[in-house]
Amino acid sequence: MNINIYPMTQQDFNTISPILSAEFDDFWTISALKSELGNPNSSYIVAKLNSEIVGFAGIWKAVDEVHIMDIVVKKNYRHQGIGKILLEELLRLTKELGFHVITLEVNAQNTIAQKLYLHYNFKEVRISKKLLWYWARCLNLYFTCIDKI
Ligand SMILES: CC(C)(COP(=O)(O)OP(=O)(O)OC[C@H]1O[C@@H](n2cnc3c(N)ncnc32)[C@H](O)[C@@H]1OP(=O)(O)O)[C@@H](O)C(=O)NCCC(=O)NCCS
């Protein structure tokens, strides 16, 4: 599969917003994504197969860490390696931006996403009161992994 990664544009947002809930996932609201796209501290990317958007992901740059806001693959393209491609690009971006820590929150029930993160040496660091697991990894540790990719 020839997947290409690009920064998310307003046109990409217009394309995915009508199908976001049905074909990607229902937990992410269109207005939240729209405001993230206009946020100078956020960076969003899309994965395209030819011209079709088959996934997207985003990070938010905090003071001393990068937080993964979302990573979603279109339902009928899952488990074909696109999630890994998106996450590798987020890690590359994080490294390029000069950050040393990347964090994310994942629902305790979401074992598929957790497996993806485990592939990249994310470690569970605490369980929040919201019952979301807050995972983090030190980029210094996974520089070696990036070299292996
Ligand atoms: C989580 C998600 C982004 C993974 O994307 P994907 O393209 O399906 O993932 P990949 O094909 O790159 O697989 C990465 C790893 O995840 C795990 N995985 C993916 N799909 C799986 C499935 N159906 N069953 C079991 N493990 C699975 C595997 O460990 C896989 O690696 P492996 O096949 O080498 O063992 C995707 O399932 C998704 O969009 N889920 C809904 C949104 C979501 O939950 N996002 C995360 C929010 S924290």
The ligand as an SDF file (V2000), in Angstrom:
LIG
                    3D

 48 50  0  0  0  0  0  0  0  0999 V2000
   -5.7430    2.4730   16.9570 C   0  0  0  0  0  0  0  0  0  0  0  0
   -5.7000    2.6040   15.4260 C   0  0  0  0  0  0  0  0  0  0  0  0
   -5.2910    4.0270   15.0650 C   0  0  0  0  0  0  0  0  0  0  0  0
   -4.6550    1.6200   14.8750 C   0  0  0  0  0  0  0  0  0  0  0  0
   -4.5230    1.8620   13.4860 O   0  0  0  0  0  0  0  0  0  0  0  0
   -4.2770    0.6550   12.4600 P   0  0  0  0  0  0  0  0  0  0  0  0
   -3.9200    1.2080   11.1560 O   0  0  0  0  0  0  0  0  0  0  0  0
   -5.4310   -0.2600   12.5180 O   0  0  0  0  0  0  0  0  0  0  0  0
   -3.0100   -0.0390   13.1500 O   0  0  0  0  0  0  0  0  0  0  0  0
   -1.8510   -0.8670   12.4350 P   0  0  0  0  0  0  0  0  0  0  0  0
   -2.4170   -1.6680   11.3250 O   0  0  0  0  0  0  0  0  0  0  0  0
   -0.7120    0.0350   12.1350 O   0  0  0  0  0  0  0  0  0  0  0  0
   -1.4780   -1.8770   13.6040 O   0  0  0  0  0  0  0  0  0  0  0  0
   -0.6420   -1.4570   14.6720 C   0  0  0  0  0  0  0  0  0  0  0  0
   -0.7300   -2.5060   15.7730 C   0  0  0  0  0  0  0  0  0  0  0  0
   -1.9500   -2.3640   16.4610 O   0  0  0  0  0  0  0  0  0  0  0  0
   -2.4500   -3.6670   16.8140 C   0  0  0  0  0  0  0  0  0  0  0  0
   -3.7040   -3.8860   16.0960 N   0  0  0  0  0  0  0  0  0  0  0  0
   -4.2370   -3.1420   15.1010 C   0  0  0  0  0  0  0  0  0  0  0  0
   -5.4300   -3.6330   14.7560 N   0  0  0  0  0  0  0  0  0  0  0  0
   -5.6490   -4.7100   15.5440 C   0  0  0  0  0  0  0  0  0  0  0  0
   -6.7200   -5.6380   15.6770 C   0  0  0  0  0  0  0  0  0  0  0  0
   -7.8190   -5.5600   14.9140 N   0  0  0  0  0  0  0  0  0  0  0  0
   -6.6120   -6.6100   16.6040 N   0  0  0  0  0  0  0  0  0  0  0  0
   -5.5230   -6.7110   17.3910 C   0  0  0  0  0  0  0  0  0  0  0  0
   -4.4590   -5.8520   17.3170 N   0  0  0  0  0  0  0  0  0  0  0  0
   -4.5520   -4.8780   16.4030 C   0  0  0  0  0  0  0  0  0  0  0  0
   -1.4100   -4.6650   16.4030 C   0  0  0  0  0  0  0  0  0  0  0  0
   -0.5250   -4.8490   17.4970 O   0  0  0  0  0  0  0  0  0  0  0  0
   -0.7370   -3.9320   15.2790 C   0  0  0  0  0  0  0  0  0  0  0  0
    0.5910   -4.3360   15.0400 O   0  0  0  0  0  0  0  0  0  0  0  0
    0.8960   -5.7980   14.4270 P   0  0  0  0  0  0  0  0  0  0  0  0
   -0.1550   -6.0870   13.4070 O   0  0  0  0  0  0  0  0  0  0  0  0
    2.2790   -5.6710   13.8520 O   0  0  0  0  0  0  0  0  0  0  0  0
    0.8510   -6.7060   15.5900 O   0  0  0  0  0  0  0  0  0  0  0  0
   -7.0790    2.2420   14.7960 C   0  0  0  0  0  0  0  0  0  0  0  0
   -7.5070    0.9880   15.2960 O   0  0  0  0  0  0  0  0  0  0  0  0
   -8.1470    3.2700   15.0440 C   0  0  0  0  0  0  0  0  0  0  0  0
   -8.3040    4.2220   14.2820 O   0  0  0  0  0  0  0  0  0  0  0  0
   -8.9230    3.0870   16.1470 N   0  0  0  0  0  0  0  0  0  0  0  0
   -9.9850    4.0140   16.4940 C   0  0  0  0  0  0  0  0  0  0  0  0
   -9.4280    5.3240   17.0090 C   0  0  0  0  0  0  0  0  0  0  0  0
   -8.5960    5.1100   18.2550 C   0  0  0  0  0  0  0  0  0  0  0  0
   -8.9240    4.3350   19.1310 O   0  0  0  0  0  0  0  0  0  0  0  0
   -7.4790    5.8530   18.3090 N   0  0  0  0  0  0  0  0  0  0  0  0
   -6.5830    5.8370   19.4390 C   0  0  0  0  0  0  0  0  0  0  0  0
   -7.0350    6.8250   20.4450 C   0  0  0  0  0  0  0  0  0  0  0  0
   -5.9710    6.8390   21.8810 S   0  0  0  0  0  0  0  0  0  0  0  0
  1  2  1  0
  2  3  1  0
  2  4  1  0
  2 36  1  0
  4  5  1  0
  5  6  1  0
  6  7  2  0
  6  8  1  0
  6  9  1  0
  9 10  1  0
 10 11  2  0
 10 12  1  0
 10 13  1  0
 13 14  1  0
 14 15  1  0
 15 16  1  0
 15 30  1  0
 16 17  1  0
 17 18  1  0
 17 28  1  0
 18 19  1  0
 18 27  1  0
 19 20  2  0
 20 21  1  0
 21 22  1  0
 21 27  2  0
 22 23  1  0
 22 24  2  0
 24 25  1  0
 25 26  2  0
 26 27  1  0
 28 29  1  0
 28 30  1  0
 30 31  1  0
 31 32  1  0
 32 33  2  0
 32 34  1  0
 32 35  1  0
 36 37  1  0
 36 38  1  0
 38 39  2  0
 38 40  1  0
 40 41  1  0
 41 42  1  0
 42 43  1  0
 43 44  2  0
 43 45  1  0
 45 46  1  0
 46 47  1  0
 47 48  1  0
M  END
$$$$
